[in-house]
Amino acid sequence: MASKAKVSFHVAVADEPLKRLIEHARQEQQRERDWINQRRRELLVPGLSRRAAAKIRRDIRTEVAAKRRCGEFGGARDDILARAMREELRARGLDRDWPEPPEGETDAPGRRWGTPPSQPMGEGGYTGRLSVNLPHDLGETVRRAAYWTSKEAVEALQEWADRWGDGIDVTLSEAERNGIPPGLALLAAAGQPSAPQSALELRDQLRAQVLTVGDLIRAAVDRATHDGQPEIPGEAQR
């Protein structure tokens, strides 16, 4: 029997894709309800025994489950996103058995070390929040794929920060998270060498190579709510 365990993710998303996802899920659920009601009108004819009527309802539920599994019905929002996530992983070549990361590496709070937010919260950035529960095997694949795909770039960013420092914004953010007074954090940052333009460009290149769980979930949202397949970052340059 398939595992019922789920893995929960909570990510920041742009408002418009979130609205599209909510509306898409609503339409899918309505389409499913309409089909069920139509089948009941067709099969639950007057004069049936209670036992026969119960069997028909059970058969209809079985049909619905089969249609969900094959994608004919989208199901609930989590079902829609799980299907889109599997498609996204396959499209990126990430749908494989990844080794388990070192203990504690994938369950740390916040974003990956050394990377800035993809977009700021607030106006012009990620104004929405999305919670999604994925099947355990899929959720683990998402976490592990993000970790191993980004490992070399993250390590290079750590080396970069050891050489040039994190920058004022990151320094203040980390200080706030660690309970360090801003004045002390700024004083420490002032003593760090100033990175030349070439080093800043290298940092940007490394950051672009980091793939986060949030990146994958946002891509799955886009995939689930668009008729066409969204372009995978980097594909156009290959």
ChimeraX attribute file (.defattr): number of C-alpha atoms within 10 A of each C-alpha:
attribute: neighborCount
match mode: 1-to-1
recipient: residues
	/A:1	3
	/A:2	5
	/A:3	8
	/A:4	8
	/A:5	11
	/A:6	15
	/A:7	13
	/A:8	12
	/A:9	14
	/A:10	13
	/A:11	16
	/A:12	22
	/A:13	21
	/A:14	19
	/A:15	15
	/A:16	11
	/A:17	18
	/A:18	20
	/A:19	13
	/A:20	16
	/A:21	20
	/A:22	13
	/A:23	14
	/A:24	19
	/A:25	22
	/A:26	16
	/A:27	14
	/A:28	18
	/A:29	17
	/A:30	13
	/A:31	14
	/A:32	19
	/A:33	13
	/A:34	12
	/A:35	15
	/A:36	17
	/A:37	11
	/A:38	11
	/A:39	14
	/A:40	15
	/A:41	10
	/A:42	9
	/A:43	13
	/A:44	15
	/A:45	9
	/A:46	7
	/A:47	8
	/A:48	11
	/A:49	10
	/A:50	8
	/A:51	8
	/A:52	12
	/A:53	17
	/A:54	13
	/A:55	12
	/A:56	15
	/A:57	16
	/A:58	12
	/A:59	12
	/A:60	18
	/A:61	13
	/A:62	12
	/A:63	13
	/A:64	18
	/A:65	15
	/A:66	13
	/A:67	15
	/A:68	17
	/A:69	14
	/A:70	10
	/A:71	13
	/A:72	13
	/A:73	19
	/A:74	24
	/A:75	23
	/A:76	15
	/A:77	19
	/A:78	16
	/A:79	20
	/A:80	23
	/A:81	27
	/A:82	21
	/A:83	19
	/A:84	20
	/A:85	25
	/A:86	16
	/A:87	18
	/A:88	24
	/A:89	19
	/A:90	12
	/A:91	13
	/A:92	12
	/A:93	10
	/A:94	18
	/A:95	17
	/A:96	11
	/A:97	11
	/A:98	15
	/A:99	10
	/A:100	15
	/A:101	14
	/A:102	8
	/A:103	7
	/A:104	7
	/A:105	13
	/A:106	16
	/A:107	8
	/A:108	9
	/A:109	7
	/A:110	8
	/A:111	13
	/A:112	19
	/A:113	12
	/A:114	21
	/A:115	22
	/A:116	13
	/A:117	13
	/A:118	15
	/A:119	14
	/A:120	12
	/A:121	14
	/A:122	10
	/A:123	9
	/A:124	10
	/A:125	15
	/A:126	18
	/A:127	16
	/A:128	16
	/A:129	12
	/A:130	16
	/A:131	11
	/A:132	17
	/A:133	18
	/A:134	22
	/A:135	17
	/A:136	15
	/A:137	13
	/A:138	19
	/A:139	20
	/A:140	18
	/A:141	20
	/A:142	23
	/A:143	20
	/A:144	22
	/A:145	26
	/A:146	21
	/A:147	23
	/A:148	17
	/A:149	15
	/A:150	19
	/A:151	16
	/A:152	14
	/A:153	21
	/A:154	22
	/A:155	14
	/A:156	16
	/A:157	23
	/A:158	17
	/A:159	13
	/A:160	19
	/A:161	15
	/A:162	11
	/A:163	14
	/A:164	17
	/A:165	20
	/A:166	19
	/A:167	15
	/A:168	14
	/A:169	11
	/A:170	14
	/A:171	17
	/A:172	20
	/A:173	14
	/A:174	15
	/A:175	17
	/A:176	13
	/A:177	9
	/A:178	9
	/A:179	9
	/A:180	13
	/A:181	11
	/A:182	15
	/A:183	11
	/A:184	12
	/A:185	17
	/A:186	16
	/A:187	10
	/A:188	13
	/A:189	18
	/A:190	13
	/A:191	9
	/A:192	14
	/A:193	10
	/A:194	14
	/A:195	16
	/A:196	9
	/A:197	9
	/A:198	9
	/A:199	14
	/A:200	14
	/A:201	12
	/A:202	14
	/A:203	19
	/A:204	14
	/A:205	13
	/A:206	20
	/A:207	19
	/A:208	15
	/A:209	17
	/A:210	22
	/A:211	20
	/A:212	20
	/A:213	21
	/A:214	20
	/A:215	15
	/A:216	19
	/A:217	24
	/A:218	21
	/A:219	20
	/A:220	22
	/A:221	22
	/A:222	21
	/A:223	22
	/A:224	27
	/A:225	21
	/A:226	13
	/A:227	8
	/A:228	9
	/A:229	13
	/A:230	13
	/A:231	11
	/A:232	11
	/A:233	10
	/A:234	9
	/A:235	8
	/A:236	7
	/A:237	5
	/A:238	4
